[in-house]
């Protein structure tokens, strides 16, 4: 896996978050508040773990948590 700068990763996440919010706003009403809120929360947790992983010296636990949250985010978006 290649090395990316912090600014590059932050910019990619911001672009992804903007697109995700556009898609989430087009959800049906019955899914807009439950599933879309879980997707948003999970997306922000992934971002939080990304930042934490960039700043910590020992990254093993943070990367494990990031992997779990990323997989949950993938599952939620597949449900949508």
C-alpha positions in Angstrom: 0.0 0.0 0.0 1.4 3.4 -1.0 2.1 6.2 1.4 -0.3 9.2 1.3 0.2 12.5 3.0 -2.1 13.6 5.7 -3.5 16.5 3.6 -4.2 14.1 0.7 -6.1 11.7 2.9 -8.1 14.5 4.5 -9.0 15.9 1.1 -10.1 12.5 -0.1 -12.2 12.0 2.9 -13.9 15.4 2.6 -14.8 14.7 -1.0 -16.2 11.3 0.0 -18.2 12.8 2.9 -19.7 15.5 0.6 -20.7 12.9 -1.9 -22.1 10.6 0.8 -24.2 13.4 2.2 -25.7 14.1 -1.2 -26.6 10.4 -1.6 -27.9 10.2 2.0 -30.2 13.2 1.4 -31.9 11.3 -1.4 -32.8 8.3 0.8 -36.5 7.5 1.2 -38.1 9.1 4.2 -38.4 5.9 6.2 -34.6 5.3 5.9 -33.4 8.8 6.0 -33.3 9.2 9.7 -32.3 5.7 10.9 -29.9 4.1 8.4 -28.5 7.4 7.1 -27.7 8.6 10.6 -25.8 5.3 11.3 -23.9 5.7 8.0 -23.0 9.3 8.9 -21.9 8.4 12.4 -19.8 5.5 11.1 -18.3 7.7 8.4 -17.2 10.3 11.0 -15.8 7.5 13.3 -13.7 6.2 10.4 -12.4 9.8 9.9 -11.7 10.0 13.6 -9.7 6.8 13.5 -7.8 7.9 10.4 -6.7 11.1 12.2 -5.8 9.2 15.4 -3.8 6.7 13.3 -1.8 9.4 11.7 -0.9 11.0 15.0 -0.1 7.9 17.2 3.2 6.2 17.3 1.8 2.8 18.1 -0.9 2.2 15.5 -2.0 -1.4 15.9 -5.1 -0.9 18.0 -6.2 2.2 16.1 -5.8 0.4 12.8 -7.8 -2.6 14.1 -10.6 -0.2 15.2 -10.4 1.6 11.8 -10.7 -1.7 10.0 -13.8 -2.7 12.0 -15.5 0.7 11.4 -14.6 0.7 7.7 -16.2 -2.8 7.3 -19.3 -1.6 9.2 -19.5 1.4 6.9 -19.3 -0.9 3.8 -22.0 -3.1 5.3 -24.3 -0.1 5.9 -23.8 1.3 2.4 -24.5 -2.1 0.9 -27.8 -2.2 2.8 -28.7 1.1 1.4 
